[in-house]
Amino acid sequence: MVVIATLLALTGCATAPTAYRPPPPLPVNERPAHNLRVFDRAWELVNEKFFDARFRGVDWPALRDRYRPAAEAAVNDVELYLALNRMFAELKESHLVAITPKSAHELRTRHRAAVGMRWRPIEGRRVVQEVVPGSPADLAGVRPGWIALARDGHALDDEPRFINEVGKRVTYAFLDADDRPQERTMTAQLLSFERREARMVADDVLYLRFDSFTGANLGWFSRQLKDHRHVPAVIIDLRQNPGGATYSLLLALGELFDHPVDTGTVVRRSGRERDWDSLALFSAKYPGRVAVLVDRSSASSSEIFAHVIQHEKRGLVIGRPTAGAVIVARFYDLPGGGRLGIPVEDYVGRDGRRLEGIGVKPDRIVALRLADLRAGRAPDLETALRMLAGQ
């Protein structure tokens, strides 16, 4: 499974947000040679760095021969990187992904051209789950619970590959919360989808949301727990968190314990193993009750965080099963400005099993229902409050 969002926080510190400016197009006669430079470098890097020297039983040299002609024939970067990712998909591991120069720029800056909607499948429909405050979608009146049907006249399931650009106008067709047809034309802007939120959701429960494991978010998380150390319970919302830096993960776990905690084992290509422990550097050592909210968008470091909390019986995990995209990856540069994420170490959880392809099963699974979203209900949060009260 290739989960590009999971790689968001592996790109290092964000740079100043700017719109991507593509270089001049390559002359037609130079494109094949460029494609092969990118393809061959990507194949060689995986050949050298991939965490499993046996390539999960797949004939890696044979894949090079099979996919190289399609890569050479690509007429642009989109086709080239699609060919690369089709090859990588044969290995069936997350975090193995090639991203175009445009996507690499957007990941570095943590901003991308968008209208500000985040949707997901609910009851077989594409449902708007969240709208970025102040975004074009928000200003156009799009609301959570609306069903997205079409974009620029194309059904979303049938349309050609869509690439947004700053200043590009796009028209969406929806069904609103009363199932009435709605149409909105919006202009894409440079947006960040990451959020941090801290608020009291009951007299004795603190709610904290952060959307990636970064140094900045870790500092914020630590300050919130220190400032609210007297609060009896905390809900940590990782439902939009695709993961991030290992160091930030280990420090975040350290905020909730008064002693180092085993967080699992990583296995290198050579077979050597090393154990991870949480880090309690200037930790809040928060003593209260804990609930962690997760779903399919919780990946990588978020899954390890939930797994350790669950295994240590430090708190409750509530929501829906996580992504199952848990492996240690690094980014490498490709010719022309693209980047390549490669799993370089495997991860084995506290129970001796890989989380890759499996994920974390919550202590309490809560169904995601369209009616709840449209009515403004928050069943995950409500369940967490009930369970914390009776813990």
N, C-alpha and C positions, 0 to 999 in steps of 0.2 A: 504494500500500500504506500503510495507516495502522498505525503501530506506537506504541501509547500508551506502552509501556515505554521506548521510545527517548527520550521527552520527560522522563523522570524527573529528570535533573539540570539541566534547563533552568529549573527553578522557583526557583532561588536557594538560599540557605542553608535547611536544614531548621529548622522551628520545633519547639517541645516537642511530643512525641507525645501526642495526645489523641484520644479517640473522636469521630467526627463527630456533631454534634447537629443534626438537621434543623430548620428553622424550621417554624412552624405551617403546615399545608397551605393553599394558596390557595383561597378560595371559588370554586365552579364558574364563576360568572359573571365572575370576574377572570382566570381561567386563559388564555383566548384572547388577551387583550391583552398579558399577560406573555409568552406564547410568541412573539408577533410582535415584541415589543421585543428579545428575545434573538435571534431569527432575523434580523431586519433589521440589528441591530448586527453580528452575525457576518458576514453577507453583505457589508456595507459595509467591514468591516476587511479581508476577503480582497480585495475589489475594489481597495482602496487599497494594500495591503502585499504581496500575493503576488509572488514574485520574477519571474514571467513575465507581462508586461503583455498578452500574447496568450493567456494562460490555456491554454497547451498545445493551442491550436486548438479549445477547447471554448467554446460560446456561454454565457458566464457569466450574462448577464441572463436567458437562457431558463431556466437552472437555478433561478434565484430564483422565476420564475413557476411552475415545475413542482413545487418542493418546499415552497413557502410554505403551501399549503393543509394539507398533512400536518402541518407544524409547528404551525399554528394549532389543529388539532384534537387535538393531543396532550393526554392527560389527566394526565400527570405529567412530571417532568424526564427520566426514562429514555426515554420515547417522543419527547420533544422533541429530545434530543441524538442519538437514533438517526436522526431525520429529517435533522438537520444533517450527520451523518457520512455518510449515504447521498449527500447532495449533494456533499460534499467528495470522496468516493471517485471521483466522475466525473472528477476532475482527475488521478487516478492518481499522486499524489506522497506520499511519506511525510511525517511531521511535521505534516501538515495535519489537525488533529483538535480537536474540541470535547469538553471533559470536564465532567461534571456537577459541581455544587458539592461533592458527597460525594467524588468522585474528585480534585477540585482540593485539597481539604483533605488527603487521603491523600498526594498527591504533595508537598505542602508539608512535611508532617511526616515523610515517608519511612516511614510506618507504615500498615498497613491491617488491617482485620478479616480474619482468616484462621485456618486450622487448622495451616498450616505445611508444606504440600506444594508442590513444584514438579514438574510433570510435562511430558512432551513425547511426540510420536508416535515410536514405534520399532517397526519391522516391522508397521505398521498397527494398533498398540495404543497406548492412553494409559498410559504407563509412568511411575511415580514415579521421578524422577531424583535428587531431593535432598529431604531433610527438615531443616527448621530445628531445630538443637539446642535441646532444652528446650521445644519447641512442643507443643501438644496432640497433633499427629500423632506426634511423637517419643515422647511419654509413653504413647501408645496402642499403640506397637509397630509402626507403619507403617514400612516400610523401602524403600530404593531397590531397584528391580526388581519391586516389586508392580505389578500391572496394575489400574488403576481402571476399574470397570465401571458403577457407578450411584451416584446421590446421592439420598437420601430416596426410594428406590424408582423413580426415573426413570433410564433409560439416559442416559448423559452426552451422547450425540449427539442425543437426542430431547427432553430436558427443557426447560421454559421458562427464560428468562433468570434466572440465579441471582445474587442480591445478598447478600453476607454482612454480618453485623452483629455487633458485640461482644456476647457472651453468647448468641448464637444456636446452638442445638444442631443438628448435621447428622450424618446417618448415611451412610457410604460402604460400598459393596460392592467387594471386591477379589478378585483371585487372588494368593496370596502367591508366594514364590520357588519353591515346589514345585507351583504351580498348584492349590493347595487354596483353596476359598472362605473368605474372611474377611470379617467385618463389624465396623466400628468406629464408635461414636458419639462425637463430639468437640464441644467447645464453642469457638467462635471467640474468639480473643483479639487484642489489638492487637500486631502483629508487624512487625518489619523483616526483609526478606529479604536485605539487603546483608551481605556478609561481607568481611573482610580476613584474609589468612592468609599467614604467612611461616614456612618450614621448610626444612631441608636434606633433599633427596630422594636425594642421593648424597653421597659424601665431598666432591665438588667442584662440586655443582650446588645453587643456591638456587632455591626455588619461591616465587613471589609471586602472590597473587590479590587483586584489588580489583574491586568491582562497579559503580563509577561514577567518572567523571572529575570530582572535586570538589577544592576546595582542601585539605580535610582528608586525602583519600586521596592527593593529590599529595605533601603533606608527609610522610606515612607512607612512600610509595614512595621518595622521595628519601633519607630516613633509612636505610631498609633497604639501598639500594644503597651508601650511604656506609659503613655499618657492615660491609658484606660486599664491599667493593671488591676485596679480595684473592681472592675466590672466582672460579674460572676461568669459570663459566657461570651463567646465570640463565634460568629458565623463567617467563614472564609469562602468567598465565592470565586471559584476557578472555572466557571462554565464557559468563559470566553478566553481562557488562558491556554495558548498552544505550547507553552514551555519556555525554555530559555537557558541561561547560563547555569552550569552545575554549581559553581561557587555560590551563586545567589540562592539556589535551591537548598544547599547544605546550611547556609546561614539562616534561611527562613525557617527550616525545621528546628534549628537550634533555639529560635525564639520561643518555642513551646515546651521545651524540656529544661530541667535543671541539671542535666548530665548529658554527655555525648551518647548518641543513639546510632546503632548500626543502620545504614540506609540501603544496604545491598552490596552487590559485587559486580565489578566490571571485568570483562575478559578480553584480553588483547588478541590480535591475530596470531601471535606466537603461542597462545595458550596460557600465558601468565595471567594470574588473577591479582586484583587488589581490592581491598574493602574500602567502602566509603563510610565515614562517620559524619554526623551532623556537627556543625561548628557553633560554638556558643560565645563567640567574640562579642563582648558588650551586649549580650542577649538580654531581652526583657524577662526571660524565664517566666513567661505568662503562666499563672497557676490555674486559671479558670477552665470551665468546660469548653469543648471545641466541637464545632460541626463544620464539615467541608462540603460545599456544593460542587458537583461535577456533572458533565454530560459528554456527548460525543465530541464536542469541541475542546475538551480538556485533554491535552496530549503531553507526551514527553515528561518534562520536569513536573508538570501538574499531576501526572499519573503517579510518579514516584512519591511526591508529597502525600497524596491521598493514600497510597499503599502503605507508607510507613506509619502514618497516623492510625490507619486501620489495624495494621499488624501489631502495633504497640498498644492497641486499645486506649490510645490517647484521646480519641474522639470518634464521632460518627461521620460516615460518608453517606451523602444523600443525593439522589438525582437519578441519573441514567448511566449505564456503562460507559467508560472512557474510550478513547480512540484506539488504544492498543498500538501506539507509535512510540516505543520506548527503546531507544538505542543512542549511543554516544556518537555524534557526528561532528565533522569539521568541514569548513568551506575552503575551496581552492579556486583560484582565478583561472579563467579560460581565455584563449585568444579572442579579442574583439570586445571584451568587457563583460561577458557572461560569467556565471559562477557555478560551481559544482559542489553540492553537499554529498559527503560520503560517510556512511557509518563506519567508524574506525575501531569501536569497541562495543562489545555486546553488554547487556545489562541483565543481571539475574537478581530477582527480588528476594525479600527476606524469607519467603517460603520455599526458596530453591528453584523457582520456576521463572522462565522468561515472561516479561509482561508484553513483549512485542507480539502483536497479533491477537492478544487476549484482553489486555486492559485491566481495569479495576472494576469489580462489581460492587455497587453501593450496598451499604447495610440496609438501606431502605430505598427501593426503586419507586420513583414517582412518575406516573404517566404524563406525557406532554400532550395537552389537549388544546385544540383550537378555541373551544368555548372559554377556557380559562384565560387564554391570552387576550381574547376580545373583551372579556369582562374586566380586565385589569387585575385578575387574581394572580397570586404568586405561590402556587402549590408547593414548590421546592422549599421556599422560605417558610411557609406556614408549617410544613412538616418538620423542618429543622427546629422551629420554635417549640412545637409540641414535644418533640423528642428531647430537646434540651431541658424542658420543664420537668420531664419525668425521668431524666437520666439518673 
